[in-house]
Amino acid sequence: MTKSAERNLVIGLDVGTSKVVATVGEITTDNKLSIVGVGSQVSHGMDKGGVNDLNLVSESIRRAIDEAELMADCRISSVYLVFLASIFSVRTKAVLSLLITLK
């Protein structure tokens, strides 16, 4: 398994109320983005855009990332996080702090 820094990869993470999706894209030599891995898990610990149980949200994120890593044959060390501005709050900041520890 290669590190994402060794390849030209971009990783996106969408944490939603119903599901968590991690997507791995590889920038090709002709500057196009090729999706090489996707991981999707049911979102647990979220309700109406808020975090109710940080441990459950963390597990959903970890599983989606693990699935994407397996498909893309890489080790993910950082992600771009997608979130709705209307749900950005102290509770969402806790998820952002958690993601930093995943590195």
Secondary structure in CASP SS format (residue, H / E / C, confidence):
PFRMAT SS
TARGET T0000
AUTHOR 0000-0000-0000
METHOD secondary structure of the structure
MODEL  1
M C 1.00
T E 1.00
K E 1.00
S H 1.00
A H 1.00
E H 1.00
R C 1.00
N C 1.00
L E 1.00
V E 1.00
I E 1.00
G E 1.00
L E 1.00
D E 1.00
V E 1.00
G C 1.00
T C 1.00
S C 1.00
K E 1.00
V E 1.00
V E 1.00
A E 1.00
T E 1.00
V E 1.00
G E 1.00
E E 1.00
I E 1.00
T C 1.00
T C 1.00
D C 1.00
N C 1.00
K C 1.00
L E 1.00
S E 1.00
I E 1.00
V E 1.00
G E 1.00
V E 1.00
G E 1.00
S E 1.00
Q E 1.00
V E 1.00
S C 1.00
H C 1.00
G C 1.00
M E 1.00
D E 1.00
K C 1.00
G C 1.00
G E 1.00
V E 1.00
N C 1.00
D C 1.00
L H 1.00
N H 1.00
L H 1.00
V H 1.00
S H 1.00
E H 1.00
S H 1.00
I H 1.00
R H 1.00
R H 1.00
A H 1.00
I H 1.00
D H 1.00
E H 1.00
A H 1.00
E H 1.00
L H 1.00
M H 1.00
A H 1.00
D C 1.00
C E 1.00
R E 1.00
I C 1.00
S C 1.00
S C 1.00
V C 1.00
Y E 1.00
L E 1.00
V E 1.00
F C 1.00
L C 1.00
A H 1.00
S H 1.00
I H 1.00
F C 1.00
S C 1.00
V H 1.00
R H 1.00
T H 1.00
K H 1.00
A H 1.00
V H 1.00
L H 1.00
S H 1.00
L H 1.00
L H 1.00
I H 1.00
T H 1.00
L C 1.00
K C 1.00
END
